[in-house]
């Protein structure tokens, strides 16, 4: 089957899916969860094959961590699917209602986008999250994962798709079982069949999608996340937050990549920070290590760039210049600093006295996420089921005609 035929079938299925009731979609998602749970041995074995192949090919340590799927991560993946199923249905929600002077009743109502192409690397849980969120929001999804996870992705998709075989909705979830890079280019040029493309991965992947696309794109770009320790910060709190933001899982996009420290507390804080994070295996660059070649680098590893800044203004300027618009945090006890940081940092998520690691669909109460948008249109930050909808206006009249 060629890609155009796949997209046509996905489009046809999306219209059928949009007609299901909320209860029907929820019940099917729960059946997918049961099917995936039963397929756990096959999925973990498929992941073992992918890991083995990736190690032989020299895949980097951070990418191997993203690829790895153990029993705990599998359990979390299932829980995310259940959480998506349990969420309030986004479809049919009335965003706005008004009555015109002529008496015409206008309602802005949430509806599905249609066909979503999801392009991603390494993390096989994205297959489950993307399929479940698109199904919840009434969208068909065409999944194009990276070749390094092809066995795992195929096993997950087969388990979820098997539930739909008897419902005429099987074409709502397609997995492109190919490592051909030209597939991505062709998919994102299917105007009229594909309604949205979401690339999630490295700069090379995202740039290739943007260069080729003829359909709308929402990108999940790299996560160059910052933490700024202000002069008024509680240093123990700052240590705890920095350790969590850098060390809990350094290979993910919401991990801290750069630490900015106010010069007035740098002499006291940095030795404490170096000791605390150094014990976790962190190596440092910048103010307390090797020179930083690129302040906009995403390390995805136990590497931390450190800069001493003279003021809040300099910290804000640095973040807005070198950050990726993902997630940034300030540690402070100053209301004035808090207010300025929240208002002036131009990122999808901005924190005060909290770790950037909270930028996650599950943590935000979305059950899961299809990605974290670093764009500004039409959504920004973690993308759940609601963010995978658009809207249309419904006008109900009683014979009104326009006079001029």
PyMOL commands that set and color helices and strands:
alter all, ss='L'
color gray80, all
select helices_A, chain A and resi 3-17+22-38+40-57+61-67+71-86+125-136+147-164+170-172+182-187+203-212+235-247+263-278+312-322+335-344+356-358+386-388
alter helices_A, ss='H'
color red, helices_A
select strands_A, chain A and resi 94-99+105-112+115-120+140-144+173-175+196-200+225-229+256-262+283-286+303-309+327-331+349-352+372-373+381-382+389-396
alter strands_A, ss='S'
color yellow, strands_A
deselect
rebuild
show_as cartoon
